[in-house]
Amino acid sequence: MKKKAYSVLNVVSAIAITAVAVSVVAAGSKIIGKADNIADQWKAQTATQSSSQTSQPAYDCSGGTIDSTSASGYIVHLFTEVGTNFQFSCTSNKSVEYLVVGGGGGSDGIAWHGGGGGGGGRTGNINIASGSNYIIAVGDGGAAGSSGESSSITFNQTIIAQANGGYANIGSMGGDSGNGTSGGDTDGDGESGGGGAGCDGNGGNANGYTPGSGGAGILYSITGTMVEYCIGGSGATSGVTPQPSPANSGWGAQGGGASGGSGIVVIRYSST
């Protein structure tokens, strides 16, 4: 039986993935999005923020890469490097908004197998007291055949927010997501694999030689640009040569032997 998880930018190459409908959990609204090509989509989504991220002094808070221009009215701190001991602190009391995304699951090396599950995705708000030190962890994406790692925000050894890593596929079944949604399966003929679950939707089932689509992720604009995180990887059929998912996307790997995208932690607060 498949293991479930119920707790809580760098393109390598282009690969085609099946279009998916994406629902937004932020602000309680619904938006339809597409994921047709990993490279083109990620470039389009992250072009603004990647060109405007600069480390600058004299801000009330420190930690990560500081972006003061992309999100109008906000100072944004991006934690994009994989690791477990980064720090965020402020010299005055702050109400902050956060996004935490776990690493996406990898896929094994079998051509007709399932895609990796997307990492978990968590959003919310917390009040930061002056002088308090928060520890940030950013999970890596899973290598081929391995699950992704968790990302988190911790204070005084208490987890404030955690997004689990996505699971690797199990044979023809797509991997589950870090949010606990389920990967798709094959139709039993074995010609193609099911899609990995996204953090906001189950993976699609395969149908003959048509692999299952990756499950829906979340669209979120905390960086000032609407970006789609933690999509499930599509299943694979014979002849597919998958490439790794983009860094800091939390996307699950396309089936056939690839690594999932690493996670990310983003914190922002008002600039006024």
C-alpha positions in Angstrom: 0.0 0.0 0.0 1.1 3.6 -0.7 2.4 5.6 2.2 0.3 8.8 2.9 1.4 12.1 4.4 -1.2 13.9 6.4 0.8 16.5 8.5 1.7 19.6 7.5 13.8 29.7 -9.6 16.9 27.7 -12.4 15.5 25.6 -15.2 17.6 22.7 -16.4 15.8 21.8 -19.6 12.3 21.8 -21.2 10.0 18.9 -21.0 6.5 18.6 -22.0 3.9 17.9 -19.4 0.2 17.5 -19.6 -1.9 20.6 -19.0 -3.6 20.7 -15.6 -6.3 22.8 -14.0 -5.0 24.6 -11.0 -7.1 25.9 -8.1 -5.9 28.6 -5.8 -6.0 28.3 -2.1 -4.8 31.8 -1.3 -7.6 34.3 -0.8 -10.2 31.6 -1.3 -10.6 32.3 -5.0 -10.4 30.0 -8.0 -8.2 30.5 -11.0 -7.5 28.2 -13.9 -3.9 27.8 -14.9 -1.9 25.6 -17.3 1.4 23.8 -17.1 2.3 22.9 -20.7 6.0 23.1 -20.6 8.2 23.2 -17.5 10.9 25.6 -18.9 8.6 28.1 -20.6 6.1 28.2 -17.7 8.7 28.6 -15.0 10.6 31.3 -17.0 7.5 33.3 -17.6 6.4 33.0 -13.9 9.6 33.9 -12.3 11.2 36.4 -14.8 10.3 39.4 -12.8 11.3 38.2 -9.4 14.6 36.7 -10.5 15.7 39.9 -12.1 14.8 42.1 -9.1 16.1 40.1 -6.2 18.9 42.0 -4.6 20.5 41.9 -1.1 20.2 45.3 0.5 21.0 46.6 4.0 19.0 48.7 6.4 15.8 46.7 6.6 13.9 45.9 9.8 14.3 42.2 9.2 17.2 40.0 8.0 17.5 36.6 6.4 17.4 35.2 3.0 17.5 37.2 -0.2 15.7 40.6 0.2 13.5 41.9 -2.6 12.1 45.3 -2.1 10.7 46.0 -5.6 8.7 43.1 -7.0 5.8 43.1 -4.6 4.5 46.6 -4.4 4.1 47.8 -0.8 6.1 44.8 0.6 9.5 43.7 1.6 10.1 40.0 0.6 12.6 37.6 2.0 13.3 34.6 -0.2 15.0 31.4 1.2 15.9 29.4 -1.9 19.1 27.6 -0.8 18.6 24.0 0.4 19.5 23.6 4.1 18.1 23.4 7.6 19.6 26.3 9.6 18.9 29.6 8.0 17.8 32.5 10.2 15.1 35.2 10.1 14.8 37.9 12.7 13.5 41.5 13.0 14.5 44.6 15.0 10.9 45.6 15.5 7.6 43.8 15.9 6.2 42.6 12.5 3.1 40.9 11.2 4.4 38.7 8.4 2.9 36.5 5.7 4.6 33.3 4.7 4.7 30.6 2.0 6.4 27.2 2.8 6.8 24.6 0.0 8.4 21.2 0.4 10.6 19.5 -2.1 9.0 17.5 -4.9 9.2 13.8 -5.1 11.5 12.1 -7.7 10.5 9.4 -10.2 12.2 6.0 -10.7 13.9 5.1 -14.0 11.2 2.9 -15.6 9.8 4.5 -18.8 6.1 3.7 -18.2 6.0 4.5 -14.5 4.2 7.2 -12.5 5.3 10.8 -11.8 6.6 12.1 -8.5 4.3 13.9 -6.0 4.5 17.6 -5.5 5.8 18.9 -2.2 3.4 20.2 0.4 2.4 23.9 0.4 1.5 26.0 3.4 0.5 29.6 3.7 -0.4 31.8 6.7 0.4 34.8 8.9 2.4 35.1 12.1 3.4 38.0 14.4 7.2 38.3 14.9 8.4 39.8 18.1 11.4 42.1 18.0 14.7 40.2 18.5 13.1 36.8 18.0 15.1 34.4 15.9 13.3 32.0 13.6 15.0 29.0 11.9 14.2 28.3 8.3 14.6 25.0 6.6 14.3 24.5 2.8 13.9 20.9 1.6 15.6 19.4 -1.4 13.7 17.7 -4.2 13.9 13.9 -4.2 16.5 12.3 -6.5 15.2 9.8 -9.0 13.2 7.2 -7.1 13.3 9.2 -3.8 10.9 11.4 -1.9 11.4 15.1 -1.3 12.4 16.8 1.9 10.3 19.0 4.2 10.6 22.8 4.5 9.7 24.6 7.7 9.7 27.7 9.9 10.6 27.0 13.5 10.7 29.1 16.7 12.2 27.9 20.0 12.1 24.3 18.6 8.4 24.6 17.9 7.3 24.2 14.3 5.3 27.2 13.2 4.7 26.0 9.6 5.9 22.8 7.8 5.4 21.5 4.3 6.3 17.9 3.8 8.2 16.6 0.8 6.4 14.9 -2.0 6.6 11.1 -2.4 8.3 9.2 -5.2 6.1 7.1 -7.4 5.6 3.4 -6.6 5.8 1.6 -9.9 3.0 2.7 -12.2 1.3 4.7 -9.4 2.1 8.4 -9.1 3.5 9.6 -5.9 1.4 11.3 -3.2 1.9 15.0 -2.4 3.3 16.4 0.8 -0.2 17.6 1.5 -1.6 14.1 1.4 -3.4 14.2 -1.9 -3.1 10.9 -3.9 -1.2 10.0 -7.0 -2.9 8.5 -10.0 -2.7 4.9 -11.2 -2.4 3.0 -14.4 -5.4 1.4 -16.1 -3.9 -2.0 -15.7 -2.4 -2.4 -19.2 0.9 -1.1 -18.1 1.7 1.1 -21.2 1.9 4.3 -19.1 2.0 5.6 -15.5 -0.3 7.7 -13.3 0.4 11.3 -12.5 1.9 12.4 -9.3 -0.4 14.3 -6.9 -0.1 18.1 -6.6 -0.4 19.8 -3.3 -4.0 20.9 -4.2 -5.2 18.0 -6.3 -4.9 14.3 -7.0 -2.9 12.9 -9.9 -4.7 11.7 -13.0 -5.0 8.1 -14.0 -3.3 6.7 -17.1 -5.4 5.5 -20.0 -3.6 3.1 -22.3 -0.6 4.9 -23.8 -1.8 8.3 -22.4 -0.1 8.9 -19.1 -1.9 10.5 -16.2 -1.5 14.2 -15.7 0.1 15.7 -12.6 -2.2 17.0 -9.9 -3.0 20.7 -9.4 -0.6 22.9 -7.4 -1.3 26.3 -5.9 -1.0 29.7 -7.6 0.4 32.3 -5.2 1.7 35.8 -5.6 3.6 36.4 -2.4 6.7 37.4 -4.4 4.7 39.9 -6.5 4.4 37.5 -9.4 1.8 34.8 -9.7 3.7 31.5 -9.5 2.5 27.9 -9.5 4.0 25.8 -6.8 4.0 22.0 -6.0 2.5 20.6 -9.1 2.5 16.8 -9.4 4.7 15.2 -12.1 3.0 13.7 -15.1 3.2 9.9 -15.7 5.5 8.5 -18.3 5.2 6.4 -21.4 7.8 4.6 -23.5 10.4 6.9 -25.1 10.2 9.8 -22.6 13.4 11.3 -21.3 12.5 13.4 -18.4 14.5 16.3 -17.0 14.7 17.5 -13.4 11.9 19.8 -12.2 12.9 23.5 -11.6 14.6 24.5 -8.4 12.4 26.2 -5.7 9.2 25.0 -7.4 8.3 22.0 -5.2 7.2 20.3 -8.4 7.1 16.5 -8.6 9.3 14.8 -11.3 7.9 13.6 -14.6 7.9 9.8 -14.7 10.8 7.9 -16.1 13.7 8.8 -13.8 14.1 12.4 -12.7 14.5 14.5 -9.6 11.8 16.7 -8.1 12.1 20.5 -7.6 13.5 21.8 -4.4 11.3 23.7 -2.0 11.2 27.3 -1.0 10.3 29.6 2.0 9.1 33.1 1.4 8.3 35.7 4.1 7.0 39.2 3.4 5.8 42.2 5.4 4.5 45.7 4.7 7.2 48.2 3.7 5.4 51.1 5.5 
